[in-house]
Amino acid sequence: MSETKAPLLKLNVKRTMLIGFAFFGILLLWQVYDSWCPTFLTDIFARRMYGLSSAGLKASAPEKILNVQWLVGIIMACDNLAALILLPIFGSLSDKTKTPIGKRMPYILVGTFVSAFAFPFIPLFFHYNKIGGMIAMMAIVLIFMMIYRNPAVSLMPDITPKPLRAKANGLINIMGYLGGAFATVLGLFLVLSEYINAPDDARKLWIIEIPFIVASVLMVISALILFFTIRENKLAEELKDEMARGEELAAIENPVNDDAPMSKANKRMLLAILGAEFLWFMADNAIGTYIGNYVIYHLKSSSSSTMLLTILGGVASVVGFATAGIIADKIGRKWTISTGLGVTILGLLIMCFVKPTGKVVGELGEYSFPALLFAVWVIKGFGMALVHNCSFPMVVELCSNKKIGKFTGFYYAASMSAQTVTPVLLGFVFKATMKWSALPVYCTILFAFSCAVFTFLVKNIKAKKLPNAHGIEALGGDD
């Protein structure tokens, strides 16, 4: 009697792209939040502490801008501290939730709608100099996005077999970067530095309000698309055999068993990945938090240049996400991540030598933007795409399908704890050195430590050599 051949694993591209709408909303909100909120905080703290107009403060006392960065860091860190607590909680809760619309979808819908409602109030309170209201709205947005984020991220591994998750992660991250691109394009036309540099009585609210309103509307639309196209319970039932097949192909030292404690080898692997992740997120978040202020106050350039940086970095990231799965198939996820960290370190080393051009352009007295920084962002964007594409699948590889939310919580606990520490720490570094050039040096050191931890402590374990689909066949159909 002939033996029945096991079906090949194939990635459903259409379904994966639809799941990517969750990432679309996440990166859309973070891009607007990170691009605008640190500058809002810098402006409002500096004006209150020194009693100057924004334009006067920038022109006459640039050191005072540096002196308030530790306060900016504390506020940004407080939001991340809440996330550090909430992400693992809602990850575990969603693992155990059972509803007619699935275990992740209730959290996604509630988190999206509350965040989208509160988000436009952040610039409104800032415009009217209501610091308490602005910080309260920032906290509400961040808390409800944490309710949404873990379950949204867990959706992909819920319905994707383990060997296909690196490719799937690349696709959904590309969808996420499309969300970030929407926010970036808005920033090209609604220039924050024009608002900040204007006299207080000439500031136009719509310049800072429109990006937040558009982000909220697109977040709601993306959540509704996800809700109406991804039927969690139905898919979980249909994909049982494929998920079981994926467990056989897992790239781990010891098989995962829900009824036994995690093996020492798998635990060592998990801790090493999370330790390296903590360090690279400290570096990456430092850049994301302070690059807007770095461009406006150090390079003395237009904030629209920051948006151009983001576009170039995003394009390079899309290339990285599109190729990371292929690279990982050849050399393994470990060496793909180590390579990405090495490429990123190269970019940051170049950034250490970037200085203000001193060439005045335009009527506001802003300097032309140093072209070298565009190259830095391309290099960094590609390198970090390789890192992010493979790191999350490595973490959820170490658990069964019943604990994906919990292990997603571990992944985000490491990233959010890093993002809690780094804004405050770098803020004090700025206060101690009084130099914006401390930013690339700080980040380069952290990336180097991260690369060392990951390269020397994480093992490169490739998936077992069982029959699997390859090339175009691996992408499967769209049904």
VONU-198786 format. One record per atom (N, C-alpha, C): residue in three letters; y, z, x. Coordinates in pm, whole numbers, plus 50000, padded with zeros to 5 digits. Example, Ala and Ser with C-alpha at 12.3 -4.5 7.8 and 13.67 -1.06 7.14 Angstrom:
BEGIN
ALA494315078051319 ALA495505078051230 ALA496705078051320 SER497755070851285 SER498945071451367 SER500035078751290 
! end
This chain:
BEGIN
MET498815000050084 MET500005000050000 MET501245000050088 SER502214991550057 SER503424990850139 SER504355002550110 GLU505035007050213 GLU505935018550202 GLU507285014050147 THR507805021650053 THR509105018249994 THR510205020750097 LYS511025010850119 LYS512105012050218 LYS513285019650159 ALA513775029650232 ALA514925037350184 ALA516155028450176 PRO516965030050071 PRO518155021650058 PRO519155024450170 LEU519835013950215 LEU520845015550318 LEU522085022150262 LEU522765029850345 LEU524005036250302 LEU525175026550315 LYS525945025350210 LYS527085016250210 LYS528315023550156 LEU529445021050218 LEU530695027150174 LEU531295018950060 ASN531565025549948 ASN532215018949835 ASN533725018949860 VAL534245007449899 VAL535645006549941 VAL536595009349825 LYS536325003249710 LYS537215005049596 LYS537335019649557 ARG536195026449546 ARG536215040549508 ARG536925049049613 THR536675045949740 THR537315053549848 THR538835051749844 MET539295039649819 MET540735037149811 MET541355044449692 LEU540625045349582 LEU541135052749465 LEU541245067649497 ILE540255073149568 ILE540355087149612 ILE541565088849702 GLY541905078249775 GLY543055078549865 GLY544375081049795 PHE544435079249662 PHE545675082349591 PHE546025097249600 ALA545005105649620 ALA545285119849643 ALA546055121549773 PHE545655114449877 PHE546355114950006 PHE547725108349997 PHE547845098149915 PHE549125091549892 PHE550165101949849 GLY549805110149750 GLY550735120349702 GLY551035131049804 ILE549995135249879 ILE550185145749979 ILE551145141450089 LEU550895129850150 LEU551745125450261 LEU553125121250214 LEU553245116450092 LEU554555113250036 LEU555425125750030 LEU554875136549975 LEU555645148849966 LEU555955154550104 TRP554955154850194 TRP555195160850326 TRP556225152950405 GLN556225139750390 GLN557185131750465 GLN558605134950423 VAL558835135750293 VAL560175139350243 VAL560515153650285 TYR559585162650267 TYR559805176750297 TYR560155178850444 ASP559335173350533 ASP559555175350676 ASP560775167950729 SER561135156750666 SER562275148950714 SER563615155150675 TRP563655162250563 TRP564925166850509 TRP565115181950512 CYS564035189650483 CYS564225204050466 CYS564645211550592 PRO564095208750713 PRO564595216050831 PRO566085213750856 THR566575201650828 THR568015199050846 THR568835206250738 PHE568315206850614 PHE568975214750510 PHE569135229250558 LEU568055234950609 LEU568075248950653 LEU569025250950771 THR568975241750868 THR569875242750983 THR571325242650938 ASP571665233450851 ASP573035231950803 ASP573505244350728 ILE572695249150636 ILE573135260250551 ILE573185273350628 PHE572255275650721 PHE572285287850803 PHE573485287750897 ALA573715276350963 ALA574805275551060 ALA576165277250992 ARG576335271150876 ARG577605272450805 ARG577845286850762 ARG576805293650716 ARG576955307450670 ARG577205317050785 MET576525314650898 MET576655323851011 MET577995322551083 TYR578505310151091 TYR579705307751172 TYR580935303851093 GLY580805302150963 GLY581965299650879 GLY582685286550906 LEU581965276450955 LEU582575263450982 LEU582055253050885 SER582765242150870 SER582235230750796 SER581105224650878 SER580235217050812 SER579105211050883 SER579555201750994 ALA580525193150963 ALA581015183651062 ALA581685191051178 GLY582445201351145 GLY583135209051248 GLY582155216651336 LEU581105221751276 LEU580095229051351 LEU579395220051452 LYS579045208151408 LYS578345198851497 LYS579235194451613 ALA580505192151583 ALA581405186951685 ALA581815197551787 SER582045209951739 SER582655219851827 SER581685229851888 ALA580515231451829 ALA579625242151877 ALA578165238251867 PRO577705228251942 PRO576305224051931 PRO575315234951968 GLU575745244352054 GLU574825255152092 GLU574505264251973 LYS575455264851878 LYS575205273151760 LYS574115267151672 ILE573995254051674 ILE572915247451602 ILE571565251751661 LEU571455251751793 LEU570225256251858 LEU569945270951827 ASN570995278751814 ASN570855293051797 ASN570265297051662 VAL570285287951564 VAL569735291351432 VAL568335285551411 GLN567795278551513 GLN566495272251492 GLN565365282351472 TRP565505294351526 TRP564475304251504 TRP564425308351357 LEU565595308551290 LEU565615311451147 LEU564975300151067 VAL565285287851107 VAL564655276251044 VAL563145277251059 GLY562715280751179 GLY561285282051206 GLY560615292551121 ILE561285303851100 ILE560695314551019 ILE560495310050875 ILE561495303250818 ILE561365298550679 ILE560245288250668 MET560195278750762 MET559125268750758 MET557765275350777 ALA557715285850860 ALA556455292750886 ALA555995301050767 CYS556935307050692 CYS556565315050575 CYS555815306750472 ASP556285294450452 ASP555585285550359 ASP554165282750408 ASN554025280550538 ASN552705277750594 ASN551805290050591 LEU552415301950600 LEU551635314350591 LEU550995315650453 ALA551765312250350 ALA551205312250214 ALA550055302350204 ALA550235290750267 ALA549195280550265 ALA547935285450336 LEU548115292650447 LEU546995297950523 LEU546125307050437 ILE546775314650349 ILE546035323750261 ILE545405316150145 LEU546155306750087 LEU545725300249963 LEU544685289249983 LEU544765281750093 LEU543855270350111 LEU542375274350107 PRO541945284350185 PRO540525288050176 PRO540145293550039 ILE541065300849974 ILE540765306549842 ILE540475295449742 PHE541375285649734 PHE541205275149634 PHE540105265249674 GLY539815264249804 GLY538675256149844 GLY537375262049794 SER537195275149814 SER535975281849767 SER535905282149615 LEU537045284649551 LEU537065284749404 LEU536655271249347 SER537175260549405 SER536845247349351 SER535375243849375 ASP534765249249482 ASP533325247149502 ASP532515252649385 LYS532995263649325 LYS532245270649220 LYS532695266949079 THR533755258849069 THR534315255548938 THR533475244848869 LYS533295246448738 LYS532605236248657 LYS533425233848531 THR533915221748514 THR534665218148394 THR534255203948352 PRO534575200048230 PRO534235186448185 PRO534895175448269 ILE535985178748341 ILE536655168548422 ILE536345170148571 GLY535415179148604 GLY535015180648743 GLY535435193948802 LYS535055196248929 LYS535395208948993 LYS536685208249073 ARG537115196549114 ARG538355195249192 ARG539545191349106 MET539305183249002 MET540405177248927 MET541355187148861 PRO540895198448804 PRO541855207848743 PRO542905212748843 TYR542485215748965 TYR543415220649068 TYR544385209549110 ILE543865197249119 ILE544715185949158 ILE545815183749055 LEU545445184048928 LEU546435181348822 LEU547485192348812 VAL547065204848812 VAL548025215948802 VAL548935216148924 GLY548365215149042 GLY549155215449165 GLY550175204249171 THR549755192249131 THR550655180649135 THR551825182249040 PHE551535185548916 PHE552595185748815 PHE553625196848840 VAL553185208548883 VAL554135219348911 VAL554975215949035 SER554335210949140 SER555065207149261 SER556075196149232 ALA555655186149156 ALA556545174949124 ALA557745179449043 PHE557555189248955 PHE558675194348875 PHE559675202048961 ALA559165210249055 ALA560045218949134 ALA560735211549249 PHE560125200749298 PHE560585194249421 PHE562055189849418 PRO562555183349311 PRO563945178749312 PRO564985190049310 PHE564555202349281 PHE565515213549279 PHE565875218049420 ILE565075214449522 ILE565395218449659 ILE566745212849703 PRO566975199549698 PRO568305194349739 PRO569415198549645 LEU569095200849518 LEU570125205049422 LEU570695218649463 PHE569825228249491 PHE570295241449533 PHE571005240849669 PHE570495232349759 PHE571155230849889 PHE572585225649872 HIS572735215549790 HIS574055209349771 HIS575075219549722 TYR574635228449636 TYR575545238649582 TYR575515251649661 ASN574935251149783 ASN574965262449876 ASN574255274849822 LYS573195272849745 LYS572415283949689 LYS571145285549773 ILE571265293049880 ILE570165293749976 ILE568925300449917 GLY569135310749831 GLY568005317549769 GLY567225308249679 GLY567925300549596 GLY567265291149507 GLY566535280349583 MET567155275349691 MET566525264849770 MET565215269749832 ILE565235281549892 ILE564035286849957 ILE562955289949852 ALA563385294949734 ALA562415297749628 ALA561715284949582 MET562475274049568 MET561875261249528 MET560935255949636 MET561325257549762 MET560445253449871 MET559125261049865 ALA559205274049836 ALA557995282249828 ALA557095277849712 ILE557685275249596 ILE556905270949480 ILE556195257749509 VAL556935248349566 VAL556335235249598 VAL555165237049694 LEU555365244849798 LEU554305246449898 LEU553095253649841 ILE553315263949761 ILE552185271549704 ILE551335262549614 PHE551985254849526 PHE551215246549434 PHE550625234249503 MET551255229749611 MET550625219149687 MET549365224049758 MET549325236949792 MET548125242449852 MET546995243649750 ILE547355246449624 ILE546345246349517 ILE545735232449503 TYR546575222349524 TYR546175208349509 TYR545485202949633 ARG545945206849751 ARG545565199749874 ARG544085200949908 ASN543555213049910 ASN542165214749950 ASN541205207349856 PRO541305209349724 PRO540425201749634 PRO540595186649647 ALA541835181949668 ALA542065167549682 ALA541365162049806 VAL541465169349916 VAL540825165050041 VAL539305165850029 SER538795175649953 SER537355177349938 SER536705166349856 LEU537485159149779 LEU536935148549694 LEU536155138049774 MET536705133949886 MET536055123449965 MET534665127450011 PRO534505138750084 PRO533145142450125 PRO532235146150009 ASP532795149949893 ASP531965152949776 ASP531095141049738 ILE531645129049751 ILE530945117149700 ILE530765106449809 THR530795110749936 THR530585101450048 THR529515107250141 PRO528415100150165 PRO527385105250257 PRO527955107550397 LYS527405117050468 LYS527955121550596 LYS528205110350698 PRO527265100950719 PRO527515090850823 PRO528665081350791 LEU529085080750665 LEU530155071550625 LEU531525078050618 ARG531595090950647 ARG532845098250622 ARG533955094750720 ALA533625091050842 ALA534695087150935 ALA535385074350887 LYS534575064450842 LYS535155052150789 LYS535955055050662 ALA535395063450573 ALA536085066850449 ALA537375074350478 ASN537335083250576 ASN538535090850611 ASN539635081550662 GLY539235071050735 GLY540215061250781 GLY540895054350664 LEU540115050350563 LEU540675043350447 LEU541625052250367 ILE541215064750343 ILE542085073250260 ILE543335077550337 ASN543225078550470 ASN544425081450548 ASN545405069750548 ILE544865057550545 ILE545755045850532 ILE546505046650400 MET545795050550292 MET546465052350162 MET547545063150172 GLY547235073850245 GLY548215084450262 GLY549455079650335 TYR549245071450438 TYR550395066350513 TYR551235056650432 LEU550635050150333 LEU551435042050241 LEU552385051050162 GLY551895062950125 GLY552775072650059 GLY553905077050149 GLY553575079950275 GLY554625083550370 GLY555605072250391 ALA555125059850383 ALA556005048250402 ALA557045047250291 PHE556655050550167 PHE557625050550057 PHE558785059950090 ALA558445071950135 ALA559485081750168 ALA560335077050285 THR559705070750381 THR560415066150500 THR561415055150468 VAL560995045650385 VAL561885034650347 VAL563105040150273 LEU562895050250190 LEU564035056550121 LEU565015062350222 GLY564465068450329 GLY565315074650430 GLY566145064650509 LEU565705051950511 LEU566495041650578 LEU567775038450502 PHE567705039550370 PHE568855035850287 PHE569695048050248 LEU569045059550235 LEU569755071850201 LEU569785080450327 VAL570805078550408 VAL570835083950544 VAL571325098450543 LEU570455107550582 LEU570785121850579 LEU571955125250669 SER572035118950785 SER573135122250878 SER574495118650817 GLU574545108550731 GLU575815105250665 GLU576245116350570 TYR575275122550505 TYR575565134050418 TYR575995146050503 ILE575225149150609 ILE575505160950693 ILE576845159650763 ASN577185147550811 ASN578425145650887 ASN579675144250801 ALA579475142850671 ALA580635141350582 ALA581325154750562 PRO582645154750536 PRO583325167250499 PRO582665173450377 ASP582705186650369 ASP581995193550262 ASP582385188550122 ASP583655185050103 ASP584105180849970 ASP583825166049943 ALA583255158950041 ALA582965144550023 ALA581465141750018 ARG580665152050017 ARG579225150150014 ARG578755145349877 LYS577865135549876 LYS577375129749750 LYS575935134549726 LEU575735141649616 LEU574425147549584 LEU573325137049575 TRP573635125249521 TRP572585115349497 TRP571925110649626 ILE572645111449740 ILE572055107249868 ILE570815115449901 ILE570875128349875 ILE569735136949908 ILE568815139449789 GLU569275136649668 GLU568455139449549 GLU567445128449520 ILE567845115849540 ILE566975104549503 ILE565615104949572 PRO565535107549704 PRO564195107749766 PRO563255117949703 PHE563775129349664 PHE562945139849604 PHE562485136049464 ILE563365129849387 ILE562985125449252 ILE561935114449260 VAL562165104649346 VAL561195093649361 VAL559845099049406 ALA559855108349502 ALA558595114249550 ALA557855121149437 SER558575128349352 SER557945135449240 SER557315125649142 VAL558035115049109 VAL557515105149014 VAL556255098449069 LEU556295094449196 LEU555145087749255 LEU553955097149271 MET554205109949296 MET553115119749303 MET552385120749170 VAL553155121349061 VAL552545122348928 VAL551735109648897 ILE552305098048928 ILE551595085448903 ILE550285084848983 SER550335088949109 SER549125088549192 SER548055097949139 ALA548455109649089 ALA547485119149033 ALA546855113748905 LEU547655106948824 LEU547115101248699 LEU546145089848729 ILE546465081548829 ILE545525070848868 ILE544205076948912 LEU544285087648993 LEU543075094449040 LEU542275099848921 PHE542965106248828 PHE542295112448714 PHE541575102248627 PHE542195090848602 PHE541625081048511 PHE540585071748575 THR540475072148707 THR539525063048774 THR538355069948843 ILE538505082648879 ILE537435089948948 ILE536855100448854 ARG535645097948806 ARG534945107148717 ARG533985115648802 GLU534435127348837 GLU533705135648933 GLU532255138448892 ASN532075143548771 ASN530735147748728 ASN529765135948724 LYS530225124748672 LYS529375112848664 LYS528975107848803 LEU529945107548895 LEU529675102749030 LEU528725112249104 ALA528905125349085 ALA528035135049152 ALA526575132849113 GLU526345129648987 GLU524985127248939 GLU524435114048994 GLU525255103648992 GLU524815090449036 GLU524505089949186 LEU525195098149264 LEU525095097149411 LEU524185107549474 LYS523385114549394 LYS522525125049449 LYS521625120049561 ASP520985108649541 ASP520035103549641 ASP520765099449769 GLU521915092949755 GLU522675088849874 GLU523165100949953 MET523595111349884 MET524075123349953 MET522935130250029 ALA521755130349966 ALA520585136250034 ALA520215128150158 ARG520305115050145 ARG520045106150260 ARG521045108850372 GLY522285111250335 GLY523325114250433 GLY523045127050510 GLU522435136950444 GLU522085149350513 GLU521095146650626 GLU520165137250603 GLU519185133950707 GLU519845127550828 LEU520965120850806 LEU521645113450913 LEU522745121550982 ALA522915134150945 ALA524035142150994 ALA524035143351146 ALA525245142551205 ALA525405143751350 ALA525645158351388 ILE524595166551378 ILE524685180851409 ILE523465184951490 GLU523625196251563 GLU522515200851647 GLU521355206051564 ASN521655214351463 ASN520615220351380 ASN520845216651234 PRO519775214351159 PRO519935211151016 PRO520655222350942 VAL521425218450839 VAL522165228250759 VAL521255233650650 ASN521255246950635 ASN520435253550533 ASN521295263850461 ASP521515261650330 ASP522365270950254 ASP521755284850245 ASP520455285850256 ASP519775298650238 ASP519635306550368 ALA520115301150478 ALA520035307950608 ALA521415308550670 PRO521645318550759 PRO522945319150828 PRO523165306550911 MET524425303450937 MET524765291851018 MET524195293651159 SER523565283251213 SER522955284551346 SER524025286951452 LYS523615293251563 LYS524555296151671 LYS525175283451727 ALA524365273051741 ALA524875260451796 ALA525935254351705 ASN525655254151574 ASN526635248551479 ASN527885257151471 LYS527705270351483 LYS528865279351478 LYS529755277251600 ARG529115275751719 ARG529895273051840 ARG530685260051826 MET530025249951772 MET530675237051750 MET531865238551657 LEU531695245651547 LEU532765247551449 LEU533955254751511 LEU533695265751583 LEU534785273451642 LEU535535265451748 ALA534815257451826 ALA535465249251929 ALA536365238651864 ILE535875232151759 ILE536675222051689 ILE537925228451630 LEU537755239851562 LEU538895246351498 LEU539895251551601 GLY539395256451717 GLY540305261051822 GLY541155249851877 ALA540525238451905 ALA541275226851954 ALA542235221751848 GLU541765221651723 GLU542605217151612 GLU543855225851599 PHE543695239051614 PHE544825248251608 PHE545905244251709 LEU545475241051831 LEU546435237551937 LEU547105224051912 TRP546325213951867 TRP546985200951846 TRP547885201051724 PHE547575209451624 PHE548485210451511 PHE549745218251548 MET549625227851640 MET550835234651689 MET551785224551750 ALA551245215351830 ALA552065205151895 ALA552595195051795 ASP551715189951710 ASP552105179251618 ASP553105184151515 ASN552905196351465 ASN553835201851366 ASN555195204951428 ALA555205208851555 ALA556485211351622 ALA557335198751623 ILE556695187251650 ILE557425174651649 ILE557895171351509 GLY556985172651410 GLY557345169451273 GLY558455178051218 THR558455190951254 THR559465200251202 THR560845197751264 TYR560895194951393 TYR562175194851463 TYR562685181151503 ILE561915170351475 ILE562375157351522 ILE563675153051454 GLY563845156551327 GLY565095153051258 GLY566305159351325 ASN566205172251354 ASN567305179251423 ASN567455174151567 TYR566355170951633 TYR566375165651769 TYR567195152651773 VAL566965143951675 VAL567685131151671 VAL569155133151636 ILE569445141451536 ILE570835143151491 ILE571655151151591 TYR571085162351641 TYR571885171551721 TYR571735169751873 HIS570595164451919 HIS570405162452064 HIS570725148152105 LEU570055138552040 LEU570325124552073 LEU571625119752012 LYS572155127451913 LYS573415124251844 LYS573365110151782 SER572185107051727 SER571975094051665 SER571845095451514 SER571825084251445 SER571695084151300 SER570315088851258 SER570235096251147 SER568935100751097 SER568065089051052 SER568675077451026 SER567875065750990 SER566965061551105 SER567355065151228 SER566505062251344 SER565195070151336 THR565255082351280 THR564045090151261 THR563095082851166 MET563665076551063 MET562845069150969 MET562195056851036 LEU562935050351125 LEU562355039151200 LEU561215043851289 LEU561405055551350 LEU560315061551427 LEU559075063351341 THR559285068751221 THR558175071451131 THR557465058651091 ILE558225047951066 ILE557615035251029 ILE556745029951142 LEU557285029851265 LEU556515024951379 LEU555285033551405 GLY555475046751397 GLY554335055751415 GLY553295053751306 GLY553775051251183 GLY552865048951071 GLY552055036251088 VAL552705025451134 VAL551995012851158 VAL550925014851266 ALA551295021751373 ALA550325024551480 ALA549195033351429 SER549515042751341 SER548485051551284 SER547515043651197 VAL548045034351118 VAL547165026051035 VAL546175018351122 VAL546665012951234 VAL545765005951329 VAL544715015751381 GLY545165027851414 GLY544235037951463 GLY543185041751361 PHE543625043951235 PHE542675047551130 PHE541705036151101 ALA542195023851110 ALA541335012251083 ALA540265010251189 THR540545014851311 THR539605012551423 THR538835024951465 ALA539265036751420 ALA538655049251469 ALA537175050151433 GLY536825046151311 GLY535425046751271 GLY534545037651356 ILE535055025851390 ILE534325016451474 ILE534155022151615 ILE535255027951667 ILE535195034051801 ILE534195045651802 ALA534235053951695 ALA533335065551688 ALA531875061251683 ASP531595049951617 ASP530215044851615 ASP529725041251754 LYS530655036951840 LYS530285032751976 LYS530175044452074 ILE531155053452071 ILE531205064052173 ILE531055078052116 GLY530955079151984 GLY530835092351922 GLY532185098051884 ARG532175107051787 ARG533435112751737 ARG534135121351842 LYS533345128551923 LYS533965137152024 LYS534855129052118 TRP534295118352177 TRP535065110852276 TRP536175102752212 THR536025099652085 THR537125093052013 THR538315102452001 ILE538045115051967 ILE539115124951956 ILE539715128052093 SER538885129752195 SER539395132552329 SER540285121152379 THR539855108852349 THR540675097252386 THR542005097452314 GLY541985100552183 GLY543215101352106 GLY544165111852160 LEU543635123352199 LEU544485133852256 LEU545065129452390 GLY544255122652471 GLY544765117752600 GLY545875107652583 VAL545725098452486 VAL546765088652458 VAL548045095552411 THR547895105552325 THR549055112952274 THR549795120152386 ILE549045126252477 ILE549665133152592 ILE550495123252673 LEU549985111352693 LEU550745101052766 LEU552075098352697 GLY552045096752565 GLY553295094352491 GLY554285105652505 LEU553815118152496 LEU554715129652507 LEU555275131352648 LEU554485127752749 LEU555005128152886 LEU556185118552902 ILE556065106852839 ILE557175097252843 ILE558395103152771 MET558165110052659 MET559265115752581 MET560065126152663 CYS559395132552758 CYS560075142652841 CYS561245136652920 PHE561245123452938 PHE562295116953017 PHE563345109852929 VAL563225111252796 VAL564195105052705 VAL565455113452699 LYS566615107152711 LYS567895114152706 LYS568855106852612 PRO569925113452564 PRO570935106552482 PRO571525094652559 THR571775083652489 THR572265071552556 THR573735072552595 GLY574515080252519 GLY575955081352546 GLY576745069252499 LYS576095059552436 LYS576785047452388 LYS577135049052240 VAL578405050152211 VAL578855052552074 VAL578745039751991 VAL578165041251870 VAL578085029951777 VAL578525034951638 GLY579155026351560 GLY579545029851425 GLY580775038551419 GLU581185041451296 GLU582435048751273 GLU582275063851282 LEU581035068851278 LEU580815083351278 LEU580675089051419 GLY580805080651521 GLY580705085451658 GLY579295088351704 GLU578305082851635 GLU576905085151673 GLU576525076151790 TYR575555081051870 TYR575085073451985 TYR574005063451942 SER573885052752018 SER572775043451996 SER571465050752027 PHE570415046251964 PHE569135053251975 PHE568365048352098 PRO567785057452179 PRO567025053152299 PRO565755045752260 ALA565635033252302 ALA564505024752263 ALA563165030352312 LEU563185037952422 LEU561945043152478 LEU561205052152378 LEU561985058852292 LEU561365067952196 LEU560535060352092 PHE560885047852064 PHE560065039751973 PHE558675037652032 ALA558615034852163 ALA557325033152230 ALA556505046052225 VAL557195057352242 VAL556515070352236 VAL555835072052101 TRP556545068451995 TRP555995070751860 TRP554825061451829 VAL554855049551884 VAL553715040351867 VAL552485046051937 ILE552665050652059 ILE551545056452135 ILE551005068752065 LYS551915077652026 LYS551495090151960 LYS550835087351826 GLY551385077851750 GLY550815074751619 GLY549385069851628 PHE549115061051724 PHE547755055951742 PHE546825067151788 GLY547275074951888 GLY546435085651942 GLY546055096051838 MET547035100651760 MET546755111051662 MET545945105751544 ALA546015092751516 ALA545155087051411 ALA543685088351451 LEU543385085751577 LEU542005087451625 LEU541555101951608 VAL542465111251637 VAL542145125551626 VAL541905129551481 HIS542855126551393 HIS542755130851254 HIS541615123951181 ASN541335111551217 ASN540295104151147 ASN538915110551165 CYS538645115551285 CYS537295120351316 CYS537145135551307 SER538235143051312 SER538105157651320 SER537635163851189 PHE538225159651077 PHE537815165350948 PHE536345162250917 PRO535875149750933 PRO534435147250912 PRO533535155751002 MET533975158951124 MET533155167251212 MET532975181351156 VAL534025186451090 VAL533955199951032 VAL533035200150911 VAL533235190950816 VAL532405191150694 VAL530995186050721 GLU530745180350839 GLU529385176750880 GLU528535189250896 LEU529175200450925 LEU528465212850958 LEU528125221250836 CYS528345215750715 CYS528025223150593 CYS527275214050497 SER526665220150397 SER526015212450292 SER527055208150189 ASN526635199850094 ASN527555194949992 ASN528035206049899 LYS527345217449899 LYS527735228449812 LYS528905236549870 LYS529225234549998 LYS530255242750063 LYS531385234350122 ILE531575222250072 ILE532605213450128 ILE533985219550111 GLY534275225149994 GLY535595231349973 GLY535835242950068 LYS534805251050092 LYS534925262450183 LYS535225257750325 PHE534485247750372 PHE534695242850509 PHE535985234850522 THR536395228250414 THR537725222150413 THR538775232950429 GLY538515244550367 GLY539415255950383 GLY539495260650527 PHE538355260750599 PHE538365264350741 PHE539265254550819 TYR539085241650791 TYR539855231450861 TYR541345233450840 TYR541735235850714 TYR543155237450686 TYR543675251350722 ALA542795261250728 ALA543225274450777 ALA543665273250923 ALA542915265551002 ALA543295263551144 ALA544615256051154 SER544765245351074 SER545995237451083 SER547205245151033 MET547025252550922 MET548165259750865 MET548545272050946 SER547565278451008 SER547915289751096 SER548725284651215 ALA548355272851265 ALA549135266651373 ALA550555263651326 GLN550665258551205 GLN551985254951152 GLN552785267051109 THR552125278551098 THR552845291151074 THR553455296351203 VAL552695295151312 VAL553125300551441 VAL554175291751509 THR553935278651509 THR554695269951599 THR556175268551565 PRO556625267951438 PRO558065266751416 PRO558845278851467 VAL558255290751449 VAL558925302951496 VAL558925303551648 LEU557765300951707 LEU557655301551853 LEU558605291551919 LEU558615279251871 LEU559495269251931 LEU560955272451904 GLY561235278251787 GLY562595282451759 GLY563105292351862 PHE562245301751902 PHE562635311452005 PHE562705304852144 VAL561865294852167 VAL561965287252292 VAL563325280352301 PHE563755274252190 PHE565095268052188 PHE566185278452214 LYS566035290152153 LYS567045300752170 LYS567095305452315 ALA565915306152380 ALA565855310952518 ALA566355300552618 THR566005287852594 THR566355277352690 THR567675270652660 MET568085270852530 MET569275263752483 MET569205248952520 LYS567995243352515 LYS567795229252549 LYS566865222652448 TRP567325211552388 TRP566465203952298 TRP565335197052376 SER565505194952504 SER564455188552585 SER563205197252596 ALA563295209852550 ALA562105218552549 ALA561055213352450 LEU561475205352351 LEU560545200552249 LEU559375192552307 PRO559615181652380 PRO558465173952433 PRO557645181652536 VAL558305190352615 VAL557565198152715 VAL556595207652646 TYR557085214752545 TYR556275224052466 TYR555065216852406 CYS555305205152347 CYS554225197752281 CYS553215192152379 THR553695187352494 THR552795181952595 THR551825192652644 ILE552335204752669 ILE551485215752717 ILE550405219052615 LEU550785219852487 LEU549825223352383 LEU548765212452365 PHE549195199852367 PHE548215188952357 PHE547235189152474 ALA547725192352593 ALA546865192852711 ALA545805203852696 PHE546215215652650 PHE545265226652628 PHE544235222752520 SER544725216252414 SER543835212052306 SER542785202352357 CYS543215192752437 CYS542295182752492 CYS541235189452581 ALA541665199252659 ALA540725206252748 ALA539695214052667 VAL540155221352564 VAL539235229152480 VAL538225220052413 PHE538715209152354 PHE537825200252280 PHE536845193152373 THR537325188052483 THR536475180152573 THR535385188652636 PHE535695200952675 PHE534725209052748 PHE533825217752659 LEU534245220252533 LEU533465229552449 LEU532745222952332 VAL533115210652297 VAL532485203952183 VAL531455193952234 LYS530255194152176 LYS529205184952217 LYS529355171552143 ASN528945160952210 ASN528985147552149 ASN527605144552091 ILE527465146751960 ILE526165144651895 ILE526305132951799 LYS525585122251827 LYS525635110451740 LYS524625111851627 ALA524875104451520 ALA523965104751406 ALA522575100151448 LYS521575105851380 LYS520195102051410 LYS519975087251383 LYS519105081251462 LYS518885066851453 LYS517935063451337 LEU518435064951215 LEU517685060751098 LEU518335048051043 PRO517575039950966 PRO518145027350915 PRO519435029750839 ASN520435021950868 ASN521745023550806 ASN522415009850802 ALA523275007950706 ALA523974995250694 ALA525044994150802 HIS525314982150848 HIS526304979850951 HIS527244968550911 GLY528394967650981 GLY529314956650962 GLY529814955650819 ILE529954943150769 ILE530464941050634 ILE529544947350532 GLU528224947250560 GLU527244952850467 GLU527514967650442 ALA528014974850546 ALA528254989350533 ALA529374992650439 LEU530214982650407 LEU531324985350317 LEU530924984950171 GLY529764979250143 GLY529224979750009 GLY530024971949907 GLY529664974149781 GLY530344967549670 GLY531424975949611 ASP532034970949504 ASP533134977949441 ASP532754983849306 ASP531474983849273 ASP531114989349143 ASP530885004249149 
! end
